[in-house]
Amino acid sequence: MSNYSNRFMSALARQDLASIRQVPKSDLHNHFVLGGSRDYIFQQTGIKIPSLDRTLHSMQDMHEWCGKHIGLGHRFDTFDLHKVLLEAAFYQAKEDGVKILEIGEDAWANAKYYGGDVSLLVDTFFEARKRIAPCTELRLQIGLSRHCPVSLLEKWLEPFWGRKEFYSIDLSGDELAQPIENFAPVYRRAKSHGLQLKAHIGEWGTAEDIVRGVELLELDEVQHGIAAAGSQAAMDYLVENKVRLNICPRSNVKLGRVDCMKNHPIRVLFRHGVDVTINSDDVLVFDSDVSKEYLRLYRHGVLSADELDAIRLNGLGLG
């Protein structure tokens, strides 16, 4: 990988986005319905999705923007069009040099799009990968929406348990929707099935919320987790317990969680020794493909080229 490292750092120095895209990288925090290529969606459907032209200020603000400009919840609300969004995520990964892509489907969506047939869900993901991005490793994830009652989640999850195709489980959505301890039984079950345990915490919440969430759910990784940068104790805890943060810098800025890219807390976290990766989150919303994320961090002087390469290698399991 030393040759790739040299190419990657040289491309950063030249600010050559096309060359950065040719270097292997990972995307471990991608919500595929919003994580794909605009060009692919347009080619397949004729639907043009505009770029976000302002800063959003809440998850509700984001949902309203997505409903109006992308049409989630109505325009892509059939199996065939939902599959286009999935295909667009693999197309985006291929074009961006992503060799490890972690995406999945929310548990509630199994009934809506796949008739409750988890085998169809699994086959749909792996067939799309084979057809569009065969050189990209798919890490299939089970998604949980934080606003859903736990009793319903437990019901929806039953057909997922024991399926070896799934790599991880992730809790996302409004951090304030309900107490995180409500999900502990679900995470104990997921751990018993050998899944990697992840949850969105510390994007809107506090450093203390991150530590508490890791302890209660026995998390391996946190999605976002940027609030930890404000607490020495929280960063020490993450380092000591080898908890990874899968960070999405552009998303944090465009949602108003960070005032500007040059002040992004990934610098503080990385230099403190916290295990971090750089990811896209929602490409269609934030114009945040992974190569652009690396280049923006470099352009704004957040991290050096060798530091960014170390993060790239870490995401690929080569750090």
Sequence and secondary structure as in RCSB ss.txt:
>XXXX:A:sequence
MSNYSNRFMSALARQDLASIRQVPKSDLHNHFVLGGSRDYIFQQTGIKIPSLDRTLHSMQDMHEWCGKHIGLGHR
FDTFDLHKVLLEAAFYQAKEDGVKILEIGEDAWANAKYYGGDVSLLVDTFFEARKRIAPCTELRLQIGLSRHCPV
SLLEKWLEPFWGRKEFYSIDLSGDELAQPIENFAPVYRRAKSHGLQLKAHIGEWGTAEDIVRGVELLELDEVQHG
IAAAGSQAAMDYLVENKVRLNICPRSNVKLGRVDCMKNHPIRVLFRHGVDVTINSDDVLVFDSDVSKEYLRLYRH
GVLSADELDAIRLNGLGLG
>XXXX:A:secstr
 HHHHHHHHHHHHHT HHHHHTS EEE SB GGGSS HHHHHHHH        S   SHHHHHHHHHHHT TTTT
T SHHHHHHHHHHHHHHHHHTTEEEEEEEEETTHHHHHHTT HHHHHHHHHHHHHHH TTSEEEEEEEEETTS H
HHHHHHHTTTTT TTEEEEEEES TTSS GGGGHHHHHHHHHTT EEEEEESSSS HHHHHHHHHHHT SEEEE 
GGGGG HHHHHHHHHTT EEEE HHHHHHTTSSS GGG THHHHHHTT  EEE  B HHHH   HHHHHHHHHHT
TSS HHHHHHHHHHHTT  
